[in-house]
Amino acid sequence: MASRFIRSLMVFLVLVFFLTACASQQDVVYLHKQVNALNRQTKKDLDSLGKALQKLEEQIKVNEAQQKEIEKGLGNTLKEDQESLRVSLAQLEADLVEMRDTTQTLTGRVEETGHLLKRTVEKDTTKQDVLVSQVTRLSFTVEDLTARMERLERQESSETVRSKKKPEAETGKTKGSARRTESALYEKTLGHYWDGRYDEAVAGFNKFITSYPKSDLADNAYFWIGECHRAAEEYEEAILAYQKVINDFPRGNKVPAAMLHQALAFEKIDDKTTATLVYKKLLRKFPKTREAEIAKKRLK
């Protein structure tokens, strides 16, 4: 699903930069209304999905408590508690299926935005960039939610295995609790970003990085710090945050986006020479990415 989404979004972004047809003012106004309405509805659904993820994490915590009781149980009590745990895990699986459907709906909405832009594109480059930025940020958020959902699925699968085997050591329980705390902090901080509370978001992501330096979301945290600074027009700080992604996580999936957004930040401070160098480096290292397609257009 994720690869299909990325391909669709790549096609859309390329079309945005290459379409040259001049739209009527009425069409442009209609397009902006549609995109804004779509963004509002998508943000509402993203908030709902975030709450659902938090609910699932709380349910997993309850399941672990039940597992602890099972470990203390004997005979028939053990059997009854195991059955109760299996029922809870089945409900978790059903909830995850529902969340996958919601994520597919969000993906469809982003694609719908692409179709709107394909039909009606304003030639004003500044307004094009605003629309592209809106959809790009939505895509990053959907990717983050998808990654979190996949981690929950793996955790739910692990809980199922545990219900059929001997209880794990106490250290395993501690790690499970830490994962929930890690996920909750990341989700809360990302919410600050979407609410436009950039200072709080930067502080939250820095706390996340300090607390969980080896997390698989650490590169994402640095990337979103860059996004916060860029949204606040603090371009020098944004450039440094993107560089952390590029240097410290060279194999991470956020590197192409970090390079593209770093180049855009250099443009904002009128450093066209460095921006050009970054665009060319992006084309060399990641020639088949959607970010590379945007870089090609910027170099023309």
Buried (B, 14 or more C-beta within 10 A) or exposed (E): EEEEBBEBBBBBBBBBBEBEEEBEEEBBEBBBEBBEEBBEEBBEBBEEBBEBBBEBBEBBEEBBEBBBEBEEBEEEEBEEBBEBBEEBBEEBBEBBEEBBEBBBEBBEBBBBBBEBBEEBBBEEEEBBBEBBBBBBBBBBBBBBBBBBBEBBBEBBEBBBEBBEEEBBEEEEBEEBEEBBEBBBBBBBBBBBBBEEBBEBBBBBBBEBBEEBEEBEBBBBBBBBBBBBBBBBEBBEBBBBBBBBBBEEBEEBEBBBBBBBBBBBBBBBEEBEEBBBEBBEBBBEBBEEBBBBBBBBBBEE
